[in-house]
Amino acid sequence: MAVMSQSTATAGGLVIGLGSAATLFLWGIHEWRRKDRCQLLLLILGSTIAILTAPGEHHLVNATLPRP
């Protein structure tokens, strides 16, 4: 069984995640332009805002996450 380094796994996960996000964003643009439906773009926008603001929210409410 091959062992993968942590940095290689992190880079691979980042590539997969960004590729998936870009694909969904382009699909959302296609849906909006061709079929006049903007729900997918709004879902992606809301998810992005939630991911980016989560650390700030944890700081504001003084939430501490347990160590693994």
Phi and psi in radians as a Rosetta constraint file:
Dihedral C 1 N 2 CA 2 C 2 CIRCULARHARMONIC -1.412 0.35
Dihedral N 2 CA 2 C 2 N 3 CIRCULARHARMONIC 2.509 0.35
Dihedral C 2 N 3 CA 3 C 3 CIRCULARHARMONIC -1.821 0.35
Dihedral N 3 CA 3 C 3 N 4 CIRCULARHARMONIC 2.295 0.35
Dihedral C 3 N 4 CA 4 C 4 CIRCULARHARMONIC -1.831 0.35
Dihedral N 4 CA 4 C 4 N 5 CIRCULARHARMONIC 2.390 0.35
Dihedral C 4 N 5 CA 5 C 5 CIRCULARHARMONIC -1.242 0.35
Dihedral N 5 CA 5 C 5 N 6 CIRCULARHARMONIC 2.774 0.35
Dihedral C 5 N 6 CA 6 C 6 CIRCULARHARMONIC -1.100 0.35
Dihedral N 6 CA 6 C 6 N 7 CIRCULARHARMONIC -0.716 0.35
Dihedral C 6 N 7 CA 7 C 7 CIRCULARHARMONIC -1.179 0.35
Dihedral N 7 CA 7 C 7 N 8 CIRCULARHARMONIC -0.608 0.35
Dihedral C 7 N 8 CA 8 C 8 CIRCULARHARMONIC -1.175 0.35
Dihedral N 8 CA 8 C 8 N 9 CIRCULARHARMONIC -0.739 0.35
Dihedral C 8 N 9 CA 9 C 9 CIRCULARHARMONIC -1.149 0.35
Dihedral N 9 CA 9 C 9 N 10 CIRCULARHARMONIC -0.690 0.35
Dihedral C 9 N 10 CA 10 C 10 CIRCULARHARMONIC -1.133 0.35
Dihedral N 10 CA 10 C 10 N 11 CIRCULARHARMONIC -0.785 0.35
Dihedral C 10 N 11 CA 11 C 11 CIRCULARHARMONIC -1.110 0.35
Dihedral N 11 CA 11 C 11 N 12 CIRCULARHARMONIC -0.716 0.35
Dihedral C 11 N 12 CA 12 C 12 CIRCULARHARMONIC -1.107 0.35
Dihedral N 12 CA 12 C 12 N 13 CIRCULARHARMONIC -0.756 0.35
Dihedral C 12 N 13 CA 13 C 13 CIRCULARHARMONIC -1.116 0.35
Dihedral N 13 CA 13 C 13 N 14 CIRCULARHARMONIC -0.661 0.35
Dihedral C 13 N 14 CA 14 C 14 CIRCULARHARMONIC -1.144 0.35
Dihedral N 14 CA 14 C 14 N 15 CIRCULARHARMONIC -0.743 0.35
Dihedral C 14 N 15 CA 15 C 15 CIRCULARHARMONIC -1.117 0.35
Dihedral N 15 CA 15 C 15 N 16 CIRCULARHARMONIC -0.776 0.35
Dihedral C 15 N 16 CA 16 C 16 CIRCULARHARMONIC -1.128 0.35
Dihedral N 16 CA 16 C 16 N 17 CIRCULARHARMONIC -0.771 0.35
Dihedral C 16 N 17 CA 17 C 17 CIRCULARHARMONIC -1.126 0.35
Dihedral N 17 CA 17 C 17 N 18 CIRCULARHARMONIC -0.809 0.35
Dihedral C 17 N 18 CA 18 C 18 CIRCULARHARMONIC -1.180 0.35
Dihedral N 18 CA 18 C 18 N 19 CIRCULARHARMONIC -0.633 0.35
Dihedral C 18 N 19 CA 19 C 19 CIRCULARHARMONIC -1.128 0.35
Dihedral N 19 CA 19 C 19 N 20 CIRCULARHARMONIC -0.716 0.35
Dihedral C 19 N 20 CA 20 C 20 CIRCULARHARMONIC -1.147 0.35
Dihedral N 20 CA 20 C 20 N 21 CIRCULARHARMONIC -0.742 0.35
Dihedral C 20 N 21 CA 21 C 21 CIRCULARHARMONIC -1.123 0.35
Dihedral N 21 CA 21 C 21 N 22 CIRCULARHARMONIC -0.739 0.35
Dihedral C 21 N 22 CA 22 C 22 CIRCULARHARMONIC -1.127 0.35
Dihedral N 22 CA 22 C 22 N 23 CIRCULARHARMONIC -0.708 0.35
Dihedral C 22 N 23 CA 23 C 23 CIRCULARHARMONIC -1.104 0.35
Dihedral N 23 CA 23 C 23 N 24 CIRCULARHARMONIC -0.790 0.35
Dihedral C 23 N 24 CA 24 C 24 CIRCULARHARMONIC -1.133 0.35
Dihedral N 24 CA 24 C 24 N 25 CIRCULARHARMONIC -0.648 0.35
Dihedral C 24 N 25 CA 25 C 25 CIRCULARHARMONIC -1.120 0.35
Dihedral N 25 CA 25 C 25 N 26 CIRCULARHARMONIC -0.788 0.35
Dihedral C 25 N 26 CA 26 C 26 CIRCULARHARMONIC -1.147 0.35
Dihedral N 26 CA 26 C 26 N 27 CIRCULARHARMONIC -0.658 0.35
Dihedral C 26 N 27 CA 27 C 27 CIRCULARHARMONIC -1.131 0.35
Dihedral N 27 CA 27 C 27 N 28 CIRCULARHARMONIC -0.692 0.35
Dihedral C 27 N 28 CA 28 C 28 CIRCULARHARMONIC -1.105 0.35
Dihedral N 28 CA 28 C 28 N 29 CIRCULARHARMONIC -0.705 0.35
Dihedral C 28 N 29 CA 29 C 29 CIRCULARHARMONIC -1.104 0.35
Dihedral N 29 CA 29 C 29 N 30 CIRCULARHARMONIC -0.732 0.35
Dihedral C 29 N 30 CA 30 C 30 CIRCULARHARMONIC -1.056 0.35
Dihedral N 30 CA 30 C 30 N 31 CIRCULARHARMONIC -0.807 0.35
Dihedral C 30 N 31 CA 31 C 31 CIRCULARHARMONIC -1.075 0.35
Dihedral N 31 CA 31 C 31 N 32 CIRCULARHARMONIC -0.689 0.35
Dihedral C 31 N 32 CA 32 C 32 CIRCULARHARMONIC -1.217 0.35
Dihedral N 32 CA 32 C 32 N 33 CIRCULARHARMONIC -0.767 0.35
Dihedral C 32 N 33 CA 33 C 33 CIRCULARHARMONIC -1.315 0.35
Dihedral N 33 CA 33 C 33 N 34 CIRCULARHARMONIC -0.732 0.35
Dihedral C 33 N 34 CA 34 C 34 CIRCULARHARMONIC -1.542 0.35
Dihedral N 34 CA 34 C 34 N 35 CIRCULARHARMONIC -0.667 0.35
Dihedral C 34 N 35 CA 35 C 35 CIRCULARHARMONIC -1.991 0.35
Dihedral N 35 CA 35 C 35 N 36 CIRCULARHARMONIC 0.034 0.35
Dihedral C 35 N 36 CA 36 C 36 CIRCULARHARMONIC 1.012 0.35
Dihedral N 36 CA 36 C 36 N 37 CIRCULARHARMONIC 0.723 0.35
Dihedral C 36 N 37 CA 37 C 37 CIRCULARHARMONIC -2.161 0.35
Dihedral N 37 CA 37 C 37 N 38 CIRCULARHARMONIC 2.132 0.35
Dihedral C 37 N 38 CA 38 C 38 CIRCULARHARMONIC -1.906 0.35
Dihedral N 38 CA 38 C 38 N 39 CIRCULARHARMONIC 0.177 0.35
Dihedral C 38 N 39 CA 39 C 39 CIRCULARHARMONIC -1.075 0.35
Dihedral N 39 CA 39 C 39 N 40 CIRCULARHARMONIC -0.708 0.35
Dihedral C 39 N 40 CA 40 C 40 CIRCULARHARMONIC -1.150 0.35
Dihedral N 40 CA 40 C 40 N 41 CIRCULARHARMONIC -0.732 0.35
Dihedral C 40 N 41 CA 41 C 41 CIRCULARHARMONIC -1.121 0.35
Dihedral N 41 CA 41 C 41 N 42 CIRCULARHARMONIC -0.695 0.35
Dihedral C 41 N 42 CA 42 C 42 CIRCULARHARMONIC -1.145 0.35
Dihedral N 42 CA 42 C 42 N 43 CIRCULARHARMONIC -0.663 0.35
Dihedral C 42 N 43 CA 43 C 43 CIRCULARHARMONIC -1.130 0.35
Dihedral N 43 CA 43 C 43 N 44 CIRCULARHARMONIC -0.762 0.35
Dihedral C 43 N 44 CA 44 C 44 CIRCULARHARMONIC -1.128 0.35
Dihedral N 44 CA 44 C 44 N 45 CIRCULARHARMONIC -0.746 0.35
Dihedral C 44 N 45 CA 45 C 45 CIRCULARHARMONIC -1.095 0.35
Dihedral N 45 CA 45 C 45 N 46 CIRCULARHARMONIC -0.804 0.35
Dihedral C 45 N 46 CA 46 C 46 CIRCULARHARMONIC -1.102 0.35
Dihedral N 46 CA 46 C 46 N 47 CIRCULARHARMONIC -0.696 0.35
Dihedral C 46 N 47 CA 47 C 47 CIRCULARHARMONIC -1.145 0.35
Dihedral N 47 CA 47 C 47 N 48 CIRCULARHARMONIC -0.718 0.35
Dihedral C 47 N 48 CA 48 C 48 CIRCULARHARMONIC -1.114 0.35
Dihedral N 48 CA 48 C 48 N 49 CIRCULARHARMONIC -0.773 0.35
Dihedral C 48 N 49 CA 49 C 49 CIRCULARHARMONIC -1.090 0.35
Dihedral N 49 CA 49 C 49 N 50 CIRCULARHARMONIC -0.723 0.35
Dihedral C 49 N 50 CA 50 C 50 CIRCULARHARMONIC -1.124 0.35
Dihedral N 50 CA 50 C 50 N 51 CIRCULARHARMONIC -0.729 0.35
Dihedral C 50 N 51 CA 51 C 51 CIRCULARHARMONIC -1.161 0.35
Dihedral N 51 CA 51 C 51 N 52 CIRCULARHARMONIC -0.732 0.35
Dihedral C 51 N 52 CA 52 C 52 CIRCULARHARMONIC -1.297 0.35
Dihedral N 52 CA 52 C 52 N 53 CIRCULARHARMONIC -0.472 0.35
Dihedral C 52 N 53 CA 53 C 53 CIRCULARHARMONIC -1.686 0.35
Dihedral N 53 CA 53 C 53 N 54 CIRCULARHARMONIC -0.113 0.35
Dihedral C 53 N 54 CA 54 C 54 CIRCULARHARMONIC -1.033 0.35
Dihedral N 54 CA 54 C 54 N 55 CIRCULARHARMONIC -0.796 0.35
Dihedral C 54 N 55 CA 55 C 55 CIRCULARHARMONIC -1.068 0.35
Dihedral N 55 CA 55 C 55 N 56 CIRCULARHARMONIC -0.665 0.35
Dihedral C 55 N 56 CA 56 C 56 CIRCULARHARMONIC -1.142 0.35
Dihedral N 56 CA 56 C 56 N 57 CIRCULARHARMONIC -0.682 0.35
Dihedral C 56 N 57 CA 57 C 57 CIRCULARHARMONIC -1.132 0.35
Dihedral N 57 CA 57 C 57 N 58 CIRCULARHARMONIC -0.716 0.35
Dihedral C 57 N 58 CA 58 C 58 CIRCULARHARMONIC -1.086 0.35
Dihedral N 58 CA 58 C 58 N 59 CIRCULARHARMONIC -0.677 0.35
Dihedral C 58 N 59 CA 59 C 59 CIRCULARHARMONIC -1.179 0.35
Dihedral N 59 CA 59 C 59 N 60 CIRCULARHARMONIC -0.716 0.35
Dihedral C 59 N 60 CA 60 C 60 CIRCULARHARMONIC -1.126 0.35
Dihedral N 60 CA 60 C 60 N 61 CIRCULARHARMONIC -0.684 0.35
Dihedral C 60 N 61 CA 61 C 61 CIRCULARHARMONIC -1.633 0.35
Dihedral N 61 CA 61 C 61 N 62 CIRCULARHARMONIC 0.111 0.35
Dihedral C 61 N 62 CA 62 C 62 CIRCULARHARMONIC 0.987 0.35
Dihedral N 62 CA 62 C 62 N 63 CIRCULARHARMONIC 0.741 0.35
Dihedral C 62 N 63 CA 63 C 63 CIRCULARHARMONIC -1.458 0.35
Dihedral N 63 CA 63 C 63 N 64 CIRCULARHARMONIC 2.359 0.35
Dihedral C 63 N 64 CA 64 C 64 CIRCULARHARMONIC -2.062 0.35
Dihedral N 64 CA 64 C 64 N 65 CIRCULARHARMONIC 2.340 0.35
Dihedral C 64 N 65 CA 65 C 65 CIRCULARHARMONIC -1.675 0.35
Dihedral N 65 CA 65 C 65 N 66 CIRCULARHARMONIC 2.412 0.35
Dihedral C 65 N 66 CA 66 C 66 CIRCULARHARMONIC -1.190 0.35
Dihedral N 66 CA 66 C 66 N 67 CIRCULARHARMONIC 2.598 0.35
Dihedral C 66 N 67 CA 67 C 67 CIRCULARHARMONIC -1.267 0.35
Dihedral N 67 CA 67 C 67 N 68 CIRCULARHARMONIC 2.547 0.35
